[in-house]
Every structure is written in structure tokens, then in C-alpha cells.
Amino acid sequence: MEIERINENTVKFFLSYIDIEERGFTREEVWYNRDKSEELFWEMMDEVNDEAEFEVEGPLWIQVHAMSGGIEVTVTRAQLNEDGEPLESPFSMDDPKKLFQHGKMFDNDDSMQDMDDATFEWLDNMFVFTDFDDLIPLAVRMSDYPVKTSLYSFENKYYLHLEYDTETIDDSRKTDLYSVLSEFGDTSNMTIHRIEEYGNLIMDSDVFAKIRHYFG
């Protein structure tokens, strides 16, 4: 695990999927299983504390980026106002579309295990396809999933951007969703901002419904 101390209140670390597996977790568990993701997070924070002397005190803001090779996590100790309430997230809210809920905050108790109702929440994914025809059977399989979608082309590949609310999809459905998508495409670390700037928009919404309508 690579650890970078940004400043007094912020630390950033990168954990590869190989690191994750060596710790006894799978990628799917970290992405879709709340208990497992919390367990891994606190294991990482113990290591960060040992190596970077970053003590977990009070509320934390957490930003998580999923990349093709692993996850990058930025943790900031929340600054409190005179009333003891946390100030706003230190992360830019001009860019709310992150793989996990942007700037999620939770309080740490003495055991550093009980995160109460706070958890990582997925907001979006980017999948890449080499052939448009791969999207046709996928669209049929995705008819029952409440997701927002858009489709782009870039450098002879197709990029599918999905957004969904974890509060409306339980853990088993999230796992099923990822499994179905992975049958036909691959995860991509392409950001939505880059694809919007350099790619060509094919469908701005309801990708699966439109593909079923025109190609089903």
C-alpha cells in the first residue's frame, strides 16, 4: 500500500487489488459488501496510523476513487466550528460524480469499528466495450436494474456510464449488477469528464431501453 501524507489533517493512500486480495478480501466484497468494506477500511487506517502517524480523531471526510489497478482513498479529519459541528467537505462539490459517495463523513468511536449508518455509497461506474454488439444482449439483461445511463464512443471503443443509488439496490443486487456488466464489458478508469470532452455522445440517457427498442 502506498501512503502519502498531504498535510496535518489529510492523508492519501493507494491499495492495489493484489494488496486487497493479500488481505483476504475480493474486489466484489470491497465494492458491494458494507461490512467487508468497513473492515478493510479500518485495517488500512491502522496501517496508515502506524506508518504516517495519522491518528483517527472525530469525524472524517472520505473520498474514494476506484481505478483499473486498485482504489485510491483520501481521508481528511473534519474541522469543527464553534458549536462542535463539522464544517463542509474539503472536496470540491463541483464534481459530485465519484465512484463512492463524494465527501462521505462519519464519526469514529472508541472501538473504531462501528460506523453507525455511514457507509460508502456507489454513484457511478464506467465500462468499456470493444464492439457495440456486446451492448445488445447486455441491454436485455439490464431491464430490471434502476440505473441511469449514457453511452459514448472514443478511440474505436464504446464507453457506458452508469449511475445508481445504493440505497435502492441491496448488496446482492449490486453484485449481480456488476457480474452482468462484467460478462460483456470491462471496467474503465476513464473519467466522465474526459469522455464528455473528447468522446462522442451516442445516447444521453436510457441506453438499455433505447438499445432494446432499436436493436432488440
C-alpha positions as CSV (number, residue, x, y, z in Angstrom):
1,M,0.0,0.0,0.0
2,E,1.3,3.4,-1.0
3,I,0.7,6.2,1.6
4,E,1.1,9.9,1.1
5,R,0.7,12.4,3.9
6,I,-0.9,15.5,2.3
7,N,-1.0,17.8,5.3
8,E,-1.7,17.7,9.0
9,N,-5.3,16.6,8.6
10,T,-5.2,14.7,5.3
11,V,-3.7,11.5,4.1
12,K,-4.0,9.7,0.8
13,F,-3.3,6.0,0.1
14,F,-3.5,3.7,-2.8
15,L,-4.3,0.0,-2.4
16,S,-3.9,-2.3,-5.4
17,Y,-6.3,-5.2,-6.0
18,I,-3.4,-7.5,-5.3
19,D,-3.0,-5.8,-1.9
20,I,-6.7,-6.3,-1.3
21,E,-6.6,-10.0,-2.1
22,E,-3.5,-10.5,0.0
23,R,-5.5,-9.1,2.9
24,G,-8.2,-11.7,2.4
25,F,-10.8,-9.7,0.5
26,T,-12.1,-9.8,-3.0
27,R,-12.8,-6.8,-5.3
28,E,-16.5,-7.6,-5.2
29,E,-16.6,-7.7,-1.4
30,V,-14.9,-4.3,-1.2
31,W,-17.2,-2.7,-3.7
32,Y,-20.5,-4.2,-2.7
33,N,-20.3,-5.6,0.9
34,R,-20.7,-2.9,3.5
35,D,-19.2,-5.0,6.4
36,K,-16.2,-6.1,4.4
37,S,-15.5,-2.6,3.0
38,E,-15.6,-1.2,6.5
39,E,-13.4,-4.0,7.9
40,L,-10.8,-3.3,5.1
41,F,-11.0,0.4,5.6
42,W,-10.2,0.2,9.3
43,E,-7.3,-2.2,8.6
44,M,-5.9,0.3,6.2
45,M,-6.3,3.1,8.7
46,D,-4.4,1.2,11.3
47,E,-1.6,0.8,8.9
48,V,-1.8,4.5,7.9
49,N,-1.6,5.4,11.6
50,D,1.5,3.3,12.1
51,E,3.4,4.5,9.0
52,A,2.2,8.1,8.7
53,E,1.3,8.8,12.3
54,F,-2.2,9.8,11.3
55,E,-4.5,9.3,14.2
56,V,-8.2,9.0,13.6
57,E,-9.9,11.5,15.7
58,G,-13.6,12.6,15.5
59,P,-15.5,12.9,12.2
60,L,-13.8,12.1,8.9
61,W,-14.4,13.0,5.3
62,I,-13.6,10.2,2.9
63,Q,-13.1,10.3,-0.9
64,V,-12.7,7.1,-2.7
65,H,-11.6,6.6,-6.4
66,A,-11.8,3.2,-8.0
67,M,-9.1,2.7,-10.6
68,S,-8.3,-0.1,-13.0
69,G,-5.5,-1.3,-10.7
70,G,-6.9,-0.6,-7.3
71,I,-8.5,2.1,-5.1
72,E,-7.2,5.5,-4.0
73,V,-8.6,6.8,-0.7
74,T,-8.2,10.3,0.6
75,V,-9.1,10.8,4.3
76,T,-9.4,14.2,6.0
77,R,-10.1,14.9,9.6
78,A,-13.1,17.2,9.7
79,Q,-12.6,20.6,11.1
80,L,-15.3,21.6,13.6
81,N,-16.9,25.0,14.1
82,E,-17.5,26.7,17.4
83,D,-20.6,24.6,18.1
84,G,-18.6,21.4,17.5
85,E,-20.3,20.7,14.2
86,P,-18.2,19.6,11.2
87,L,-17.5,22.2,8.5
88,E,-18.3,21.5,4.9
89,S,-16.5,18.8,2.9
90,P,-12.9,19.7,1.8
91,F,-13.5,18.0,-1.5
92,S,-14.8,20.0,-4.4
93,M,-18.6,19.7,-4.7
94,D,-18.4,20.9,-8.3
95,D,-17.5,17.3,-9.1
96,P,-20.0,15.2,-7.3
97,K,-19.9,12.2,-9.6
98,K,-17.5,9.8,-7.9
99,L,-17.5,6.1,-7.7
100,F,-18.2,6.3,-4.0
101,Q,-20.4,8.9,-2.4
102,H,-18.4,12.1,-2.6
103,G,-17.2,13.5,0.7
104,K,-19.0,11.0,2.9
105,M,-18.4,11.7,6.5
106,F,-18.7,9.5,9.6
107,D,-17.8,9.7,13.3
108,N,-15.3,7.4,14.8
109,D,-16.0,5.8,18.2
110,D,-13.5,4.3,20.7
111,S,-13.6,0.9,19.0
112,M,-13.1,2.4,15.5
113,Q,-15.4,-0.3,14.2
114,D,-19.0,1.0,14.5
115,M,-19.7,3.4,11.7
116,D,-23.3,3.6,12.6
117,D,-25.4,4.4,9.4
118,A,-22.4,5.7,7.4
119,T,-21.1,3.7,4.6
120,F,-19.5,4.0,1.2
121,E,-22.2,4.6,-1.5
122,W,-21.6,4.0,-5.1
123,L,-22.6,6.7,-7.5
124,D,-21.2,5.8,-10.9
125,N,-19.2,3.3,-13.0
126,M,-17.6,3.4,-16.4
127,F,-17.5,0.3,-18.5
128,V,-15.8,-0.1,-21.9
129,F,-16.8,-2.3,-24.8
130,T,-14.8,-3.1,-27.9
131,D,-17.9,-3.9,-30.0
132,F,-21.4,-2.2,-30.0
133,D,-23.0,-5.7,-30.5
134,D,-21.9,-6.6,-27.0
135,L,-24.3,-4.0,-25.6
136,I,-27.4,-5.6,-27.2
137,P,-27.6,-8.8,-25.0
138,L,-26.4,-6.7,-22.1
139,A,-29.4,-4.3,-22.6
140,V,-31.8,-7.3,-22.4
141,R,-30.2,-8.5,-19.1
142,M,-30.3,-5.0,-17.6
143,S,-34.0,-4.4,-18.0
144,D,-34.7,-4.8,-14.2
145,Y,-32.0,-2.6,-12.8
146,P,-32.8,1.0,-11.8
147,V,-29.7,2.7,-13.3
148,K,-29.1,6.0,-15.2
149,T,-27.0,5.5,-18.3
150,S,-25.2,7.3,-21.1
151,L,-23.2,6.0,-24.0
152,Y,-20.1,7.4,-25.7
153,S,-17.6,6.4,-28.4
154,F,-13.9,7.2,-28.1
155,E,-10.9,5.7,-30.0
156,N,-13.0,2.9,-31.6
157,K,-14.4,1.8,-28.3
158,Y,-17.7,2.3,-26.5
159,Y,-18.0,3.7,-23.0
160,L,-21.0,3.1,-20.9
161,H,-21.5,5.4,-17.9
162,L,-23.9,4.2,-15.2
163,E,-25.2,6.0,-12.1
164,Y,-27.3,4.4,-9.4
165,D,-28.3,4.9,-5.8
166,T,-27.1,2.3,-3.4
167,E,-30.0,3.0,-1.0
168,T,-32.4,1.4,-3.6
169,I,-30.2,-1.6,-4.5
170,D,-29.3,-4.2,-1.9
171,D,-25.9,-5.9,-1.8
172,S,-26.9,-9.0,-3.7
173,R,-28.4,-6.9,-6.5
174,K,-25.2,-4.8,-6.6
175,T,-23.1,-8.0,-7.0
176,D,-25.5,-9.2,-9.7
177,L,-25.3,-5.9,-11.5
178,Y,-21.5,-5.9,-11.5
179,S,-21.4,-9.5,-12.7
180,V,-23.7,-8.9,-15.6
181,L,-21.8,-5.9,-16.7
182,S,-18.5,-7.7,-16.4
183,E,-19.8,-10.5,-18.7
184,F,-20.0,-8.1,-21.6
185,G,-17.5,-5.3,-20.9
186,D,-14.6,-4.3,-18.7
187,T,-14.3,-1.6,-16.0
188,S,-12.5,1.5,-17.1
189,N,-10.7,4.3,-15.2
190,M,-11.8,6.7,-17.9
191,T,-13.5,9.7,-16.1
192,I,-16.8,11.0,-17.2
193,H,-15.3,14.4,-17.7
194,R,-12.7,13.2,-20.1
195,I,-15.2,11.2,-22.1
196,E,-17.5,14.1,-22.3
197,E,-14.7,16.3,-23.5
198,Y,-13.0,14.0,-26.0
199,G,-15.6,11.4,-26.8
200,N,-18.7,11.4,-29.0
201,L,-22.1,11.2,-27.3
202,I,-24.2,8.4,-28.7
203,M,-27.1,8.2,-26.2
204,D,-27.5,10.7,-23.4
205,S,-30.0,8.6,-21.3
206,D,-31.9,5.3,-21.1
207,V,-29.2,3.5,-23.1
208,F,-30.5,0.0,-22.4
209,A,-34.1,0.9,-23.2
210,K,-33.1,2.5,-26.5
211,I,-30.9,-0.4,-27.5
212,R,-33.7,-2.9,-26.8
213,H,-36.1,-0.7,-28.8
214,Y,-33.9,-0.2,-31.9
215,F,-31.8,-3.4,-31.9
216,G,-33.8,-5.9,-29.8
